[in-house]
């Protein structure tokens, strides 16, 4: 395995601006040296379970943590969380929901499904670091 194969965290975010802000904050705080970004829930599942374009990852470690947006295209964040936490291979991976949703129902459901944290995205970059 080489450096480019090491993934410490996975970010699922469809908004390019929000992804950039998350990546910057992640880098600035040295939270992990490698962050892999996917744009939707289907791609996140493929990445986590080594399917499709990520089939070559079969012998590569799972991410240490997953950051999920709640409302990406194809498969929503709660469904990705549900699948991730119900699979023996991935159920121990810490998950942080990073969303603009302040709905208490979303938060309750995320915790019920096993998220480790629920973070509401700030509107401006200054508040995100």
Number of C-alpha atoms within 10 A of each C-alpha: 9 6 8 7 13 16 18 17 22 22 24 28 27 18 13 10 11 19 18 14 18 21 18 15 16 18 14 11 10 10 13 14 12 19 21 17 19 20 18 24 26 19 20 26 21 15 23 22 18 17 15 11 10 15 13 11 16 13 10 13 13 21 20 14 19 26 25 28 29 25 19 18 14 11 16 17 26 23 16 21 25 17 14 24 19 14 11 8 12 15 15 14 17 18 23 21 27 23 21 14 17 12 8 9 10 16 20 12 13 23 17 10 17 19 23 14 14 20 16 14 19 15 10 10 15 9 8 14 13
